[in-house]
């Protein structure tokens, strides 16, 4: 699986975790990585599943940073984490920005 596919898998796992009935099918580009990085930073305080994820060096998340830091184990933990009210609200706020980023907007 390549890095872009891992980013898509990460986005979809986050959507599943938050109970959002959407699937990300857009293009993964640097802007999508940046928006997803901001989302991860925002929900870090909401869920223990994200407490160990390091902050990206240089400020912005990249495609390779997400692929490297969002392992299969965290994606599985996301699917099983039950305390997600705060995270769910944050994820909903990012659905549209992620979609727009995938379109280059």
C-alpha positions in Angstrom: 0.0 0.0 0.0 1.4 3.4 -0.9 1.4 6.5 1.2 -1.5 8.1 -0.5 -3.6 5.0 0.0 -2.7 5.0 3.7 -3.8 8.6 4.0 -7.2 7.7 2.4 -7.4 4.7 4.9 -6.6 7.1 7.8 -9.3 9.6 6.7 -11.9 6.8 6.3 -11.0 5.3 9.7 -11.4 8.7 11.3 -14.8 9.1 9.6 -15.8 5.6 10.8 -14.5 6.4 14.3 -16.7 9.5 14.4 -19.8 7.7 13.1 -19.8 9.7 9.9 -21.4 7.8 7.1 -19.0 9.1 4.4 -16.1 7.7 2.5 -13.3 9.8 1.3 -12.7 9.1 -2.4 -10.9 12.3 -3.4 -7.3 12.8 -4.5 -4.7 12.9 -1.8 -2.4 15.9 -2.2 -0.2 18.1 0.1 -3.2 20.3 1.0 -5.3 17.2 2.1 -2.3 16.1 4.3 -2.2 19.6 5.9 -5.9 19.6 6.6 -5.8 16.1 8.0 -2.8 17.1 10.2 -4.8 20.0 11.6 -7.7 17.6 12.3 -5.4 15.2 14.1 -4.1 18.1 16.2 -7.6 19.2 17.0 -8.9 15.8 18.1 -5.7 14.9 20.0 -7.2 16.3 23.2 -10.5 14.5 22.5 -9.4 10.9 22.4 -6.7 8.8 24.0 -6.3 7.1 20.6 -4.4 10.1 19.4 -2.4 11.0 22.5 0.8 9.3 21.2 0.7 10.8 17.7 3.7 13.2 17.4 3.3 16.7 16.0 4.8 17.0 12.4 8.1 18.7 12.2 8.0 21.9 10.3 4.4 22.6 11.3 2.5 21.0 8.4 1.6 17.4 8.1 2.7 15.7 4.8 1.4 12.6 3.0 4.4 10.6 4.1 4.1 11.9 7.8 0.5 10.7 8.0 1.4 7.3 6.3 4.3 6.8 8.7 2.6 7.9 12.0 -0.9 6.5 11.5 -0.1 2.8 11.8 -2.6 -0.1 11.4 -2.8 -0.4 15.2 -4.1 3.2 15.7 -6.6 2.7 12.9 -7.9 -0.4 14.6 -8.0 1.5 17.9 -10.0 4.2 16.3 -12.6 1.7 15.2 -12.9 0.4 18.8 -12.6 3.6 20.8 -15.9 4.4 22.6 -15.3 8.0 24.0 -15.7 10.1 20.9 -18.2 12.9 21.4 -15.6 15.7 21.2 -13.7 14.0 18.4 -16.9 13.5 16.4 -17.7 17.1 16.5 -14.2 18.0 15.4 -14.2 15.5 12.5 -17.6 16.9 11.2 -15.9 20.3 11.1 -13.2 18.9 8.8 -15.3 16.9 6.3 -15.9 19.7 3.9 -12.3 21.2 4.2 -10.8 17.8 3.4 -13.1 17.4 0.4 -12.2 20.9 -0.9 -8.5 20.3 -0.3 -8.7 17.2 -2.5 -10.1 19.3 -5.3 -7.2 21.8 -5.0 -9.3 24.5 -3.4 
